Amino acid sequence: MDLLLFLPGILAAYAILVVGASSPGPSVALLIGIATSQGRAPAMVATLGIATGSMLINLLTMLGVGLLLSQAAWAMTGLRIIGAAYLVYLAYGAFRKAINPPAVQAIKTDAQSNWRHFGVGFLLQVTNPKAIAFWLSIASIGAVDGANPEVVALFVLGAFLISFSCHGAWALAMSTRHIRAAYARGRRWIETALGVFFVFAAWKLATAEK
C-alpha cells in the first residue's frame, strides 16, 4: 500500500509537528489571553483559526517545495540543511529558555465574535515567519514527496488535527490558574526536553540519505 511506503517519513514529520505545536509561542500567548479573559469556547474558535492557517502554510509549502524539487534534484539536499539549521535554532531557543525561563504572557484581546476570533488566530499563524520556517523544516523531510493525492490529503488532515489538538490543549489547560503555575515551575525541564528533541531531529535530518 502506498501509505505504508511513506509512513516512516510521515511519522517523523508528525513527531516534529507535535513538539513544535506544543512549544509556547505567539499563538499560545494569544490563546491564553482569549481563554483567561473571554472563556474557553472563544479560545477554541481561535484554535481552529490557527490550525486552519497552519494547514494553509502546509499546503503552500508542499506545493512550493514540490515545484522546486521538480526543477532541481539537488534542492532536497539544500532544503535538508536549511531544515536542520532551523531545528538547531529551535533547540537553541529551548535551551536558552531552560536556563532562564520567561513568564508566559497572555496577549490581551477585546470581546469579539466567533468569526473575529477565528480570523485573529488564522492571521496570526499565516503571518508568523517562524511558522513558515517551521513548515519548511518539516517539508525538508520529504514525508510525502512523490506520494499520490490520497496520501498527501491524509498527511495534511493529520497535520491539521495535530495542530488543532496541541493548541486546543493549551487553550483548555492554561485557562486554569493552577495549571499555569505548575507549568511555570516545571518549564525549565520541559524546555530542556524540547531542546534535546530538536537537536536529535536536526541530526537525523542532516544525516538522512535521501
C-alpha positions as CSV (number, residue, x, y, z in Angstrom):
1,M,0.0,0.0,0.0
2,D,1.3,3.4,-0.9
3,L,0.6,4.8,2.6
4,L,2.9,2.2,4.2
5,L,5.8,3.3,1.9
6,F,5.6,6.9,3.2
7,L,4.6,6.1,6.8
8,P,8.1,6.5,8.3
9,G,8.6,10.0,6.8
10,I,5.0,11.0,7.8
11,L,5.5,9.8,11.4
12,A,8.8,11.7,11.6
13,A,7.1,14.9,10.3
14,Y,4.3,14.4,12.8
15,A,6.7,14.0,15.7
16,I,8.4,17.3,14.9
17,L,5.0,18.9,14.5
18,V,3.7,17.7,17.8
19,V,6.7,19.0,19.7
20,G,6.7,22.3,17.8
21,A,3.0,22.9,18.2
22,S,3.3,22.1,21.9
23,S,6.1,24.6,22.4
24,P,4.9,28.0,23.7
25,G,4.9,30.8,21.2
26,P,2.8,33.8,19.9
27,S,-0.2,31.5,19.2
28,V,-0.1,30.1,22.7
29,A,0.0,33.6,24.2
30,L,-3.0,34.6,22.1
31,L,-5.0,31.5,23.2
32,I,-4.1,32.1,26.9
33,G,-5.3,35.7,26.6
34,I,-8.6,34.8,25.0
35,A,-9.2,31.8,27.4
36,T,-8.5,33.8,30.5
37,S,-10.5,36.9,29.5
38,Q,-13.3,35.5,27.4
39,G,-13.6,31.8,28.1
40,R,-12.6,28.5,26.7
41,A,-15.1,28.4,23.8
42,P,-13.8,31.6,22.1
43,A,-10.2,30.2,22.6
44,M,-11.2,27.0,20.8
45,V,-12.6,29.0,17.9
46,A,-9.2,30.9,17.7
47,T,-7.5,27.4,17.9
48,L,-9.5,26.4,14.8
49,G,-8.2,29.5,13.0
50,I,-4.6,28.7,14.0
51,A,-4.9,25.1,12.8
52,T,-6.5,26.3,9.5
53,G,-3.7,28.8,9.0
54,S,-1.2,26.0,9.7
55,M,-2.9,23.8,7.1
56,L,-2.7,26.6,4.5
57,I,1.1,27.0,5.2
58,N,1.5,23.3,5.0
59,L,-0.2,23.1,1.5
60,L,1.6,26.1,0.1
61,T,4.9,24.8,1.4
62,M,4.5,21.4,-0.1
63,L,3.4,22.9,-3.5
64,G,6.4,25.2,-3.5
65,V,8.9,22.6,-2.4
66,G,7.4,20.1,-4.9
67,L,7.9,22.7,-7.7
68,L,11.4,23.4,-6.6
69,L,12.4,19.7,-6.5
70,S,10.9,19.1,-9.9
71,Q,13.3,21.7,-11.4
72,A,16.4,20.8,-9.4
73,A,17.0,17.5,-7.8
74,W,19.9,18.9,-5.7
75,A,17.5,21.2,-3.9
76,M,16.5,18.5,-1.5
77,T,20.0,18.5,0.0
78,G,19.9,22.2,0.5
79,L,16.4,22.0,1.9
80,R,17.5,19.4,4.4
81,I,20.4,21.6,5.5
82,I,18.0,24.6,5.9
83,G,15.6,22.4,7.9
84,A,18.3,21.0,10.1
85,A,19.6,24.5,10.8
86,Y,16.2,25.8,11.8
87,L,15.7,22.8,14.1
88,V,19.1,23.7,15.7
89,Y,17.8,27.3,16.1
90,L,14.7,25.9,17.9
91,A,16.9,23.8,20.1
92,Y,19.0,26.9,21.0
93,G,15.8,28.8,21.9
94,A,14.6,26.0,24.1
95,F,17.9,25.7,25.9
96,R,18.0,29.4,26.5
97,K,14.5,29.4,28.0
98,A,15.6,26.4,30.1
99,I,18.4,28.4,31.6
100,N,16.2,31.5,32.2
101,P,12.6,30.5,31.9
102,P,10.5,33.5,30.8
103,A,7.0,34.1,32.1
104,V,4.2,33.0,29.8
105,Q,2.5,36.3,29.0
106,A,-1.1,36.3,27.7
107,I,-2.0,38.5,24.7
108,K,-5.0,40.6,25.8
109,T,-7.9,40.8,23.3
110,D,-11.2,42.5,23.3
111,A,-14.5,40.7,23.2
112,Q,-15.2,39.7,19.6
113,S,-17.5,37.5,17.5
114,N,-16.5,33.9,16.7
115,W,-15.6,34.9,13.2
116,R,-13.2,37.5,14.5
117,H,-11.6,35.0,16.9
118,F,-11.2,32.6,14.0
119,G,-9.7,35.4,11.9
120,V,-7.3,36.6,14.6
121,G,-6.0,33.0,15.0
122,F,-5.7,32.4,11.3
123,L,-3.9,35.7,10.5
124,L,-1.5,35.3,13.4
125,Q,-0.5,31.9,12.1
126,V,-0.1,32.7,8.4
127,T,1.8,36.0,9.0
128,N,4.2,34.4,11.5
129,P,7.6,33.9,9.8
130,K,8.6,31.3,12.3
131,A,5.6,29.2,11.4
132,I,6.6,29.3,7.8
133,A,10.2,28.4,8.5
134,F,8.9,25.6,10.8
135,W,6.9,24.1,7.9
136,L,9.9,24.4,5.6
137,S,11.9,22.3,8.1
138,I,9.1,19.7,8.1
139,A,8.9,19.7,4.3
140,S,12.6,19.1,4.1
141,I,12.0,15.6,5.5
142,G,10.2,14.8,2.2
143,A,7.5,12.9,4.1
144,V,5.1,12.7,1.1
145,D,7.4,13.6,-1.7
146,G,6.2,11.7,-4.8
147,A,3.1,10.3,-3.0
148,N,-0.3,10.1,-4.6
149,P,-3.0,12.7,-3.8
150,E,-4.8,10.4,-1.3
151,V,-1.6,10.1,0.9
152,V,-1.0,13.8,0.7
153,A,-4.6,14.5,1.7
154,L,-4.3,12.2,4.7
155,F,-1.0,13.8,5.7
156,V,-2.5,17.3,5.6
157,L,-5.5,16.1,7.5
158,G,-3.4,14.5,10.2
159,A,-1.2,17.7,10.5
160,F,-4.4,19.8,10.9
161,L,-5.6,17.5,13.7
162,I,-2.3,17.6,15.4
163,S,-2.1,21.4,15.2
164,F,-5.7,21.8,16.5
165,S,-5.2,19.2,19.3
166,C,-1.9,20.7,20.6
167,H,-3.1,24.3,20.5
168,G,-6.5,23.3,21.9
169,A,-4.8,21.6,24.8
170,W,-3.0,24.8,25.6
171,A,-6.3,26.8,25.4
172,L,-8.0,24.4,27.8
173,A,-5.2,23.8,30.2
174,M,-3.7,27.3,30.5
175,S,-7.0,28.9,31.2
176,T,-6.7,27.3,34.7
177,R,-4.5,29.3,37.1
178,H,-3.1,26.4,39.0
179,I,-2.1,24.6,35.8
180,R,-0.3,27.7,34.6
181,A,1.6,27.8,37.9
182,A,2.5,24.2,37.6
183,Y,3.8,24.7,34.1
184,A,5.9,27.7,35.2
185,R,7.5,25.5,37.9
186,G,8.4,22.7,35.5
187,R,9.2,24.8,32.5
188,R,13.0,24.5,32.9
189,W,12.8,20.8,32.4
190,I,10.2,21.0,29.7
191,E,12.3,23.4,27.6
192,T,15.4,21.2,28.2
193,A,13.5,18.2,26.8
194,L,12.3,20.2,23.8
195,G,15.9,21.3,23.1
196,V,17.2,17.7,23.2
197,F,14.4,16.6,20.8
198,F,15.1,19.4,18.3
199,V,18.9,18.6,18.4
200,F,18.1,14.9,17.7
201,A,15.7,15.8,14.9
202,A,18.2,18.1,13.3
203,W,20.9,15.4,13.4
204,K,18.6,12.8,11.9
205,L,17.5,15.2,9.1
206,A,21.1,16.3,8.3
207,T,22.4,12.7,8.1
208,A,19.4,11.4,6.1
209,E,20.5,9.5,3.0
210,K,17.8,10.7,0.7
